[in-house]
Every structure is written in structure tokens, then in C-alpha cells.
Amino acid sequence: MNTTIRKGVEEDLPSVLELIKELALYEKAPNEVTNTVAKMREDGFGNNAVFGFFVAEVEAKIVGISLYYTRYSTWKGKCLYLEDIIVTESFRGNGIGNLLFEKTKQYAAENKFVSINWQVLDWNEPAINFYKKYDAEFHTDWINCRIML
């Protein structure tokens, strides 16, 4: 299978949002996605872009993404936060997630990030096993918090 990994562009956003909705369904939260292509266009492109992404294409069809943004650690400095790696279900197990993760690592290294950080659901064994291949550190001593505005 010939897979191309490239930087995402505005025209990719409808496909990206479909992958996000597919992930939400997998994570048993299909009604939680309130994002739109218009909001993603506003937030991801222009002078104040807050996220970037890579896409995986097979035969000109987007089958996966890696979406990230910059966060800052007071202890360590500039970190890349990997919000999601998503590969559509019918293409999982073909190494596409590895290609997306490697491209994200390369981007982080080239841009002098000190680390890549992410979360994984405690029941998502396929994802946990995927990250274990990279010798990821799993921290259980922090509690995730948020407020909705």
C-alpha cells in the first residue's frame, strides 16, 4: 500500500472532521463533537493558527491524521501536544499510525520541541500497545481537569 504523509491544508478539513467523528464513535462519545469545518478553518489557518496536522493519504483519499499544537511547560519549555492520531478503521494495522507518529516526531525534533505529550484512554489497549512500542512513559499520578466555557 502506497501511503503519503503530508502537511494538512484547509481543503483537508472536511475529511479531518469526519475522522474526528469516527474517533468519537470509537471512544463511545459520538455526540460530544461540536467542532465544525468553519471553526477548524478559523483555528487552524491564518495569523493566529492554534493547531497543525499531518494527513495520511492512500490513493488520494485521506485515511489518517495527526493533529497537534504547542504547549509550554514551565519546567521544560516548548512541548508539542499530540491531540490525536486517527486512522480510519478499515486502514488500521497497515503501519499508517506509525508513519503519522514518526512524521510528528520528526516535526517536533526539527522545531526544537523538548517533548511530545498526549493522553490515552485507560481502556484503549490498541493505542496503549502502540505507544509502548515507542518506550512512552505512562503517568498515572496526574488528574486531568477542565472547565467548559
C-alpha positions in Angstrom: 0.0 0.0 0.0 1.4 3.3 -1.0 0.8 5.9 1.8 1.8 9.5 1.6 2.2 11.6 4.7 2.0 15.4 4.2 1.2 18.6 6.0 -2.5 19.2 6.2 -4.1 22.1 4.2 -7.5 23.8 4.5 -9.1 21.7 1.8 -8.5 18.6 4.0 -10.7 19.8 6.9 -14.0 18.1 5.8 -12.1 14.7 5.8 -10.4 15.6 9.0 -13.7 16.3 10.7 -15.1 13.0 9.5 -12.1 11.2 11.1 -12.7 13.1 14.3 -16.3 12.0 14.3 -15.2 8.4 13.6 -12.8 8.6 16.6 -15.6 9.9 18.8 -17.8 7.0 17.9 -14.9 4.6 18.7 -14.5 6.3 22.1 -18.2 5.9 22.8 -18.9 9.7 22.7 -20.4 10.4 19.3 -22.5 13.3 20.5 -19.5 15.1 22.0 -18.1 16.5 18.7 -19.3 20.1 18.4 -16.4 21.3 16.2 -17.1 22.3 12.6 -15.1 22.8 9.5 -15.6 26.5 9.8 -14.3 26.6 13.3 -11.3 24.4 12.3 -10.6 26.7 9.4 -10.6 29.7 11.7 -8.5 28.0 14.4 -6.0 26.2 12.2 -5.2 28.7 9.4 -4.4 32.4 9.3 -2.3 34.6 11.5 -3.4 33.0 14.8 -3.4 29.3 14.0 -3.5 27.2 17.1 -3.1 23.8 15.7 -1.4 21.9 12.8 -1.8 18.5 11.4 -0.5 15.9 9.0 -2.6 13.7 6.8 -2.1 10.1 5.6 -3.3 9.5 2.1 -3.8 6.3 0.2 -4.8 6.7 -3.5 -5.6 10.4 -2.9 -8.0 9.6 0.0 -7.3 10.8 3.5 -7.3 7.8 5.8 -5.5 9.2 8.8 -4.4 12.3 10.6 -2.0 13.5 13.4 -3.3 16.7 15.0 -1.0 18.7 17.3 -0.4 22.1 18.9 2.2 23.8 21.0 2.0 23.9 24.8 4.5 25.3 27.2 5.9 23.7 30.3 7.2 26.0 33.0 9.7 23.3 33.9 10.9 22.1 30.5 10.0 24.7 27.8 8.3 24.2 24.4 6.4 21.0 24.1 4.3 19.5 21.3 0.9 18.2 22.4 -0.4 15.4 20.2 -4.1 15.8 20.4 -5.0 12.8 18.3 -3.6 10.2 15.8 -6.6 8.8 14.0 -6.6 6.1 11.3 -9.9 5.1 9.8 -10.9 1.7 10.9 -10.5 -0.1 7.6 -6.9 1.0 7.3 -5.7 0.2 10.8 -3.0 -2.3 11.1 -1.1 -1.2 8.0 1.5 1.0 9.6 -0.2 4.3 8.9 -0.3 5.2 12.6 3.5 4.6 12.7 4.1 6.8 9.7 2.0 9.6 11.2 3.7 9.3 14.6 7.2 9.3 13.0 6.3 12.4 11.0 5.1 14.1 14.1 8.3 13.2 16.0 10.4 14.5 13.1 8.4 17.8 13.1 8.9 18.1 16.8 12.7 17.5 16.6 13.1 19.9 13.6 11.3 22.6 15.5 13.2 22.1 18.8 10.3 20.9 21.0 11.6 19.2 24.2 8.9 16.6 24.3 5.7 15.2 22.8 2.9 14.8 25.2 -0.5 13.2 24.8 -3.3 11.3 26.6 -4.7 7.8 26.0 -7.9 6.3 27.5 -7.1 3.7 30.0 -9.3 1.1 28.2 -7.8 1.7 24.8 -5.4 -1.3 24.7 -4.6 -1.0 21.0 -3.5 2.6 21.5 -1.6 1.8 24.7 0.3 -1.0 23.0 1.0 1.3 20.0 2.7 3.9 22.3 4.6 1.2 24.3 6.5 0.4 21.1 8.0 3.9 21.4 9.0 3.4 25.0 6.5 6.1 26.1 6.2 7.0 29.7 2.8 6.4 31.2 2.0 8.7 34.2 -0.9 7.9 36.5 -0.1 10.4 39.2 -1.8 13.4 37.5 -5.6 14.0 37.3 -6.9 15.6 34.1 -9.0 18.7 34.8 -11.0 21.1 32.6 -13.8 23.6 32.7 -16.1 24.2 29.8 -16.6 27.8 28.7 
